[in-house]
Amino acid sequence: MGDKTQTHPGAAGRALEADQPASVRNVVLVGHSGSGKTTLVEALALTAGAVNRAGRVEDGGTVSDYDEIEHRQQRSVQLSLVPVEWNGIKINLLDTPGYADFVGELRAGLRAADAALFVVSASDGVDGSTRMVWEECAAVGMPRAIVITHLEAARADFEEMTRTCAQAFGGDDPDAVLPLYLPLRGPEGPDGHAPVTGLVGLLSQKLFDYSTGERKESEPGEDQLPGIEEARNRLIEGIIAESEDETLMDRYLGGEQVDVKTLIEDLERAVARGSFFPVLAAAPAAEGARQGLGTVELLELVTGGYPTPFEHMLPEVSTIDGKRRELKPCDISGPLVAEVVKTASDPYVGRVSLVRLFSGTLRPDQTVHVSGHGLTDRGHEDHDVDEKVGALSMPFGKQQRPVTRAVAGDLVCVAKLGRAETGDTLSAKDDPLLMEPWRMPDPLLPLAIQAHSKADEDKLSQGLSRLVAEDPTMRLEQNQDTHQVVLWCLGEAHADVALERLRTRYGVQVDVVPHRVSLRETFAHKASGRGRHVKQSGGHGQYAICEIEVEPLPGGSGIEFVDKVVGGAVPRQFIPSVEKGVRAQAAKGVAAGYPLVDVRITLLDGKAHSVDSSDAAFQTAGALALREAAADARIHLLEPVAEVSVLVGDDYVGAVMSDLSSRRGRVLGTEQVGSGRTLIRAEVPEFEIGRYAVDLRSLSHGTARFDRTYARHEPMPPQVAERIREQADETA
């Protein structure tokens, strides 16, 4: 881990293909937006010899953030795989977006990886969302390390940031978060800032100088050793505390010198099992340099200390009919079980699926079974089909480098799986299996759209279906009440990317329109109405008269029709016609154009003509009677109310509850969830939470999350209802 002999880097320009799971490391990079994850990936690729200069592949493109949208927005918006080789080990670096709107890409990266590298900026510190991801990784025991970037910032302090990380990530054991190296600074420049030029290994007590652009090892001077003694002793004690040799601590405290090789072996075991979290430093290579500061140390940590896929707990696997299936972890000879962790569309090769193999071996032109993930509530088509795999390849920037096979534990890109979507399971055709899907956040920001032109309308459906197939955090809704097409997104940036992909990738131009909430109408009290439809225009006329009574019912009752006609005033064959007429009018609304609900409509009397009465005439009379009853009654507008659950840090509870109250919300209760978090339950009108996904993030600095479920419709306050009616009149 940086204290070992440096090994040869991997060769550039060739596809990396692993033969055994033991020679693979899957690492996801996690951190807030702007922390330097993508820059770090490019620096590691340069040091490993995968690129010819910082971040560049043979065709001049970058290895990460190569999408045109990422270039325009100047940030990562999708999961990127960058494979490199070091010390004979293939390392799959999974670069994830740091912005909260793209947390679905982050979760896909966590699913595909066996260990995480948390990237923390020395100038920005640790934000709340990064702490939350750390806690998620801790809950499943994922091994983690921390790398501190932006050490070139004017006020960057590695030691202080290490203490901050220990407080944020150490929990009850801050001594489990300790640095393996300390930065060495050169002479101060004109601005008074001393740049970091190298590292000193705390275990080996050797200097690693990067000032020339290439790592050079040397012995420290006598004056430099006392400066690292305290940090070195603390690191050794932290490693020994995690050692499986219970006698080692007593021997060390008794004055015995512990061999550095033993310490490194214990350190690697502690890192792999997720009980010790080393802190390192890194910086990109200078122009023309071959290695960035700390990149060799990071590559050695990954290859020596991070677990192999054998040590990754296999997600639950079942047969298609739901019976649990026990499998050996990473058995390349076992049944094929793989999962689509990302789906993208390439203009030349079509749909490309990034797949993590958990069992078996995958080869080109192999027929596999694709098991759908069942996200039909998000606009995804459920499916179980057989498909033929196209070419297998390793991505590198925009390039796709062919490979002959992919083994359990590895990641690979698969072409031409036309039906496979993110989250789907690939298995053998004659042994179909299904993996338990990973948890995705619910999209809670509505984006109502319509085609810009007739040509766009023809392409809209296909474009939207491809969009949601790529992104399981996006939900497509065809609202039957408002007749709107609604894309539910995670936030404004997520929505912007969706619109841009529709336009640039699928050639569909859409207009964003105001999102409408599904309102209802109901009678506030009992009312009567008389419908008279009598016309004579030569030949058969139209004659129908009916009298009805309308009374309100409890919420959720719908429309109830009762026949109380006596003496045949309305012939029996026309009573269904009256019911059909009043129900049709109820669907259109009687006041502001919203469906009428929760009323009992009773047919009391009427008149008919032996020649001129008809089904159509009594339908019209029924509708007229309902409209007349509404004209003399007070009509309530009913709005949907959602039950909202907000999980928020204790520091923001007061602000969130105050905000909910300002949205006409009723707080139902609170409860403590774990340490430092509170769950707030409230009922809030849906009119007031259209943009709550955006507002809550701002209010809580990205640390809160919420979910919502429909509770019921209830009467809207008179002043709000009047405003809605006025808007309806203006658009009529």
N, C-alpha and C positions, 0 to 999 in steps of 0.2 A: 504494500500500500504506500508507495512513494518511498519506502525505506528499503525496497528491494532493488535488484538490478533492473535497469531499464531494458525493455525488450523491443524487438523490431516492430514497426508499425505495419498496418495492413496496406496492401497495394491498391492504388487508385485505379478506377476504370473497369473493374470487374465485379460481377455479381457475387455476393457473399452467400454461400450455401452451406448450412450446417449438416453434419452427418449424424450427430447425436445430441440429445437434449443437454448433456453436460457441457457442451461447448457453446451454449447460448446464454445470454443474459438479456432480460427484457426490463428496461428501465424507463419509467415515466418521469418527466420533468414537470414540477408543480411550482407555481408561484404567481404572485399578482402581476397584473399587466404592467409591463415596463421594468420588471425585475431582471431581465437579461437572459431568459431561457433560450430564445432562438439564437442569440449571439453566442451563448455558451455551447449549444449544439454545433454550430458552425466551427467554433474554436476546437472542439473535440474532434470533429471530422478532419480538420486541418492537421492536428497533431497525429491522428491515426493514419494519415496519408491518403485519406479518401478523397480529398480535394486538392487542387493545385495551388490555390491561394485562399485566403480567408473567405469561407462561405461559398466558393465557386466550384462548380463541377466542370467537366470537359467542354460542355456547350456554352459556358459562360453564365449559366443560371445559378441560383442559390439552392442549397440543399433543403432549406426550410423557408416557409412563407413565400412560396413560388407562385401562388395563385394571384391572378390579376386583382381580385378584390382585396387581398392582403396588401398588395402594393399600394393601392389607392387609399386604403384606410390606415396604412402604416401600423398594423397590428395583426397578430395571429387570430384567425377566425375558425380554424379547423385543426384537427389532429394530424400531425405529420410524422411519418416514420423515416428515420435516417439510420441505416445500418452501417456500422463500422467494425473493424477488426483490430484487436489488440491482444498480444500474447497468445495468439492462436484461438482466441475466443471471439465469437461473433456477438456484438453488442447492438441490440435494437433500441435506439434512442427514440422515445416517443415524446415529441414536443407538443405541449398542449396550450391552448389559449388561456390567458390569465384573466380575461374580462368575464364578469359573472354571466353575461348573456349566453356564453358558449360553454356553460358548465357541462352540457351533454357530451361535448367532445372530450372534456377532462375526465368524465366518468368512463367513457369508452377507453381512454388511455389507462386508467386505473385497472379496468377489467383485463386489459391485454398484458399488463406488466406484472412482474414478480417483485419489484422493489421500486421505491420512489426516491428521487433526488429533489429536495426542496430548495428552490433558488430564492435567496433573500438579498435584496439590495441594501448595501451599507448606508445609502442615503435616504431610503424610505422606511426601512424597518419591516416589521411583521404586521400585516393587516389582519382584520378579523376573519375574512374569508379563508385565508391561508391557514389560520388556526383551526377552522372548522374542518378543512380537508385533512389536516394532521390528525385530528380526533377520529375521523372516519378511517384513516389508515391504521390508527392504533387499535380501533375496534376489531379489525380483521387480522391484526398482527403483521401488517406489511412492513418489511424492513425499510428503514429510511436513513438518509444522511442529509446534511445541510451544506450548501455551498454559498458563500457570501461573495457577492459581485459588487461592481461599482466602487472598488477601493480607491479609484483615482479621483473620486469626488472630494471636494475641498475639506469637508468636515467628516470624512469617513474614518471610523475608528473600529478596527477589527475586534479588539478586545471587548469594547463596550457592546458591539453587536453580538458577540458570542454570549455575553451575559444576558442580553435581551432574548436571544434564542433559547437559552437554558430556562429562563422564566416562562417563555411562551410555550415551549415544547416539552420541558422536562417534567411537568406535573409534580408529583410527589418526590421525584428523584432528579433534581437538576444536574447531579454529577453523572448522569447518563448522557448528557449533551456537552461534549468537550472537544476542543480543537486537537487535530493531529499535527498541525503545522502552525507556525507563527509567521506572519509576513515580515520581510526585511525591507526597509525603506532606504533609498539612496539619498544623496545630498539634496537639500532644499533647493527648489528652483526660485526664479525671480518673484513668484507669487507667494513664497513662503511655504509651499506645499512640497513634501518629500514623497516622490513616487515610490510605489512598491516595485522592487526589482527582483525579489526572490523569496524563498521560503526556507525555514529551518525546521527539520524534522524533529519532533519532540522525543521520539523513541530512539532513532538512530543518532541523534545529535549531529547531523550532517547538514550542510548548506546546499541549497539548490538554486543556482543563480540563473535567472531568465533574462538578464539585462541585454544580452547579445541576440536575443530572439531564439535561442536554443538552450535547453536545460543543461547546465554544467554543475557537476557535483564537486564539493570541496569540504575540507575540514574547517570548523569554526575556529576563530581566534580565542585565546584564553579569556579575553574580556567579554566575549559574547555568551559563553556558557552560563555564568551566573544569572543572566537575564531570562533564561528559559527554565531555570531549575524549579521554580514554584509550579509553573504550568506543567512541566514534565512529571513531577511527583504526583500532582493531582490526576493527570491522565493515567499514570501507572496504577494508582489506587482505584480509579474508576474501572479500568480493564480488569484488574484482579477481583474486584467486587462481583464481576460478571463471570468469572472463571468457573469452570466445572470442577477444578481442583480446589476443594474446600480448605486445604492446608496452605495454599499459596499466600494468602493474606497474612497469616501468622508468621510464616517464614520471612515475608517481606518486611513486616513490622519489626521482626527480630534482627534485621540488619542484613539478611541474605540478598545478594544481588540476583535479580531475576533476569534470565537470558532474554535478549531482545526477540529472538526467534519465538520463544514461548509466548511472549507478550503479543506478538503479531498474530500468532495462531489463535490465542484466546480472543483477541480483538475481532478477527474475522468471523469466528463462531458467534460472538455476541451480536455483531452487525447482521449476520445472516438470519438469526432467530428473532431479530427485532427488539433487542433489549438494550442496545447501546447505539447512540446516534452521533457519529463523528461530524465535526464541523471542519470544512475546508475553505480555501479561498481560491478564486479563479478570476482571470482577466483575459480578454481576447488578445490575440497576437498583434503586434504592431505591423505596419505595412512592410512587406518583404520578409517578415519573420516566419519561422517554421513552426514554432510552438508558442501557445499562449500560457501565461503564468498559471500554474496549478493544474493544467490539463493532464499532464502525465500522472500526477498524483490521483486525480479523479478516475482516470482510466484504470489505474492499478487497484483503486478501491472497488470499482465495479467488477473487475475480473477476479479479484482475490477475496473480497468480502461479501459481495452480493450473492444471493442464493441462485442455484440453478433452477430450471423449471421443475425438476424432480421434487423440490421442496415447496412448490406452490400447491395449495389445497385446491383440489378439483371442484368446480361448482357442481351442484347436484344435477345428476343426469337421470332421465327417465325414458321409458319407452313411449311411443306415441299415445298409448292408451293409459298412461299415467303410472305405470309400475316402475319403482325405483330400480336403477341399474348401478351396480358397483363396478368400478373400473380401476385398474392400476394407474397411478399417476404417470403421465408421459411415457406410455408404452408404445414405442414406434411400430411394434408388431400387433398391437391391439386393435379393436374396432375404431374406425374413423369417427372422431368427435371434434368438430371445429366450430368456431363462432365468428360470425361477421361482425367486426367491431367498427367498421366504417364503410360507407358506400359513397362512391363518387361517380360522376359521369365524365367520360373523356370524349372530346369531339371526334376522335379518330377510332378508338377501340370500343366505344360504348360504355356500358356500366362496368366499373372496376370495384371489386370487393376486397377490402383488407381483412384478412382472416387470421385468427389465432388458433393454432392447433393445440388441443389438449390431449389427444390420443390418436394413434395411428399415423399413417403416412399418406400424403396427397400428391398425386401426379397429374400432369397435363392430360387432357382428353378423358379423364376419369368421369364416370357417371355417378353423381351423388344425389342424396335425398336432401331437399331443402324443406326444413320445418319452420312454418311461420310462427311468429312470436305472439300472435293473438291480440295485437294492439288495435283491434277494430274500432274501439272507442275513440281513436285518434285519427281516423280516416285511413288506416292501413288495412289492406286486404289480407285476410287470414288465408293461409295456403299451406299445402303439403304436396310438393311436386318433386319429380325427378328431373335433374338438369345435367347437361354435360359440361364439365369444366373446360374452359379454354386454356390459354397459355398461363403459366405461372411465372411471376417475375418479382424482382426486388426493386422497390422504388428508390430513386435517388434524384431529388428535385423533380424536374419534369420528365426525366428519363425513366424507362422501365427496362431493367436488365433481366433477361430470361434466366430461369433456373429449371433444373430437371426434376426437382421434387422438393417437398417441404416435410419435415419430420415433426413429431410431437414436441411442443415447447417453443416452436419457431413461429414467426409471422411471415405471411406471404400475401402477395396481391394476386387475385384470381380474376381473369377476364371472362366476359360473356355469360355471367350468371344473371339472366334477364329477370328472374323473379325474386332473387335473394335481396333482402333488405337488412339494414342495420339491426342487429339483435337476433337474426335467424341462426339456426343450427344446421351445419352440414354434417351428414353422416353417410354411412354406406347404404347403397340402394336396397340391399337385401337385409339390412339391419338398421332401420330408421330409429333415431334417438332424438331427444329434445333436452337442451340445457336450460336450467333455471335462468331466466333473464335477469340482468342487473337492474338496479333501481334507477329510474330516470326522473328528474323533476317534472312536475306538471307545468305546461305552458299556460300562463294566466294573464297574458296581455293580448286582447283581441285586436285583430287587424282586418277590417271589412274591406273587400276589394271587388272591383268589377272590371271586365275587359275594356280596354281603351277603345277598341274598334271591333267591327265584325270579324276581321281577320284574326285578331287576338282572341276573340271568343271561341273560335274554332280550335285554337291551340291551348286554351287555358286549362282545360280538364287534364290533358296529358301532362302539361308542365307542372301542375300542382301535385299530381300523383307521383311524379318523379321526385319532386321536392321533398314530400313527406317520407318517401321510401329511403332517402338519404339521411333524413334527420328525424329520429324518433322523439325528439323534444319538441317537435312541431305537430300541432293537431289541426286537421282540416274539418270544418263544420259547414254543412249545408243547412242553414237554419230554416226550418219549415214555417216558423211563425213570421219572421221578418223577411224571408226570401233573400237573405244575404249569404254570400260566400265569405266565410270568416276563417282566417289563418290565426290560430292561437300560438303566440310566440313567448319567449322568455323575457324579452325586453326590447327596447327601441333599436339597439344595435343588431339584435337577432332579426328583427323585422326588416331593417334596412338591407341586410345581407340577403334575406329571402327575396325581396323585391329585385335586387340587383341580379341575383342568380336567375330569376324568372326572365329578366330582360336580356341578359348577356348569354346565358347558357341555353335557354330554351326559346328565346326569341318571342317572348310574350310581354307586351306592355300592358300594365294594369293601372287603374286609378284607385287611390285610397279614398274611401267614403266614410262618413260618420257611422260608427257602430251603433246599431239600434238594439235596445233592450226589449224583450218580449213582454209587453203590457197586456193586461186584460181589463174587461169592464164587468160590472155587476150592478144590480139594483140595490139601492140602499134601503128601500122599503117596498111594501106591496103597492102594485099599480094595475090599472085595467086599460085595455085598449080594444078598439073596434076597427076591424079591417073591412073596407067596403070596396069591392072591385066589380063595378057594373058598367059595361060598355055595350052599345048597340051600333053597328056600322053596316047593316045589311047582311042578310044571311044569318048564320049562327052568331050570337053575341057572346059576351062574357059576363057571368053572373056568379058572384060568391061573396058572402058576408060571414064573418066569424067574429066572435067576442071571446077575448082571453083575459086571464088574470095572471099576473107575474108576481112571484114572491121570492125573496132571497133565501138561499140555502147556505149551510156551513161551507167553509173553504174546502175545495177538493171534490165537491159534489158533482160538478159538471152541469150538464143540461138535463133536466127531467121533464118529460112531457106527460100530461095526464088528460085523459078524455072523460069529461063529465057531462057530455051532451045527452039530453033526454028527449024522447018523443021523436027522434029522427030529424031534428031541425037541420043537422048536417048529415047527409047520407053517409053510411058506414064506409062506402068506397072512397069518400073524399077526406076522411079524418087523417089517413096517412099523408095526404097531400098538404093539409094544414101543418102537420108536424114537419114535413120536409121544408115547407116555406119558412117556418120560424127558425128552424135549425140553420138554414142557409143564411138568413138574416143575422142570426146570432154569430155565425162565423165571420161575417163582415163587420160586426160591431153596430152599436146604436148611438154612440155619442162622438167618439174621436177616432173611429175606424179600427178599434182593437177587438179581438174576439170576446163575446159575452159568455160568462161562465157562472156557475154556482147559483142557478135560479131554477125554480119550478114554474113551468108554463102550463096553465090549465085551460083547456078549451071548454067554455061554458055553454055557448049558444051559437046560432048562426042561421043563415037562410040559404036555400038553393033553388034553382030553377030547373024544371024537368028537361028543358032543351039546352039552355045556354050555360049551365054549370059544367065545369070540366076540372081535370086535374091541375092544369096550369092556372086556372082562375083561382082555385083555392090555395095554391102555393103563393100566389101574389097576395091574396087576402091575408094569409097568415103572416107574411112579411110586413104588410102594412099595419096589421094589428100590433105587432111587436114594436114597430117604430112609434106608433101613437102612444103606447104605454110608456115608452122611454121618454117621450116628449113631456109627459106630465109627471115624471119621477126624477128623483135625484140619483144620478149615476155615479158610482164610485169608480175611479181608475185604480186598478190593482197593479202593484209593481212586484217583481220578484225579489225575494229576500234570501241572501246567502248566509249560511253558517260558516264563519271564518275562524280558522285556528292559526294564530301567529306565534311562532317560536322565536324568541328574541332574548338578547342578553339583558341581564338585570339592569344595566346602566341605561337602557333605552325603554324600559317598561312604561314609565310615566309618559314619555313623549308619544309612544305608540297608542296608549289608552286614550290620551287626549285627542290624538288625531282620529281615532275611531269614533269618538263622541262627536267630533266636528262633521263626520260623514253620516250623521243620523244613526250611528251604530248603538247597539245595546250590549254592553259587556256582560256576559253570562257567568264568567268566573275566571280564575287564574290558578295555575298549579306550578310548583317547582319541578323542573325537569333536569336532573343531573346537577352539576355544579355551575352556578352562575347563569342559568337560563330559566326563563319562565314561559309557559304556554298560556296564551291569552285566547279565550273563546268568546266570540261575539257574533251577533246577528247584525248584518249591514245590508241596506238596499243595494241591489246590483248597479243601480244608477250611479252610486257613489264610489264604486271600486273598479271602474273600467281601467284606470291607470294605476291601480294600487301596487302592481308589481314594480313599477318604476318609482313611485313615491315612497314605498316602504324601504326600498334599497337606499334611497337618498337619506331617509330619516334615520336609518340604523347603520349607515356607512357600510352597507353590504353584508351585515352580519345576521340579519333576520330572514326568515322564510315563512311562507304561509301557504295554506291550501283552503279551498272553498268548495262547498257543496250546496246545491239548491235546497232550500228549506220549504218555502211556500210562497204564494202570492198574498199580499195584504194591502189594504187601502192606502193610497198615497196621501200625504198631507194636502189639504185643499189648495194652498198657495202653489205647491209644486204641480199639482194636477191641473190647475188653471193655466200655468205656463205651458204645459204639454198640449193642452187643448188649443191654445192660441197658436202654437207651432203647427198643429195639425190643420187648423183653419188656413194658415198662410200657404201651406203646401197643397191644399185641396184645389 
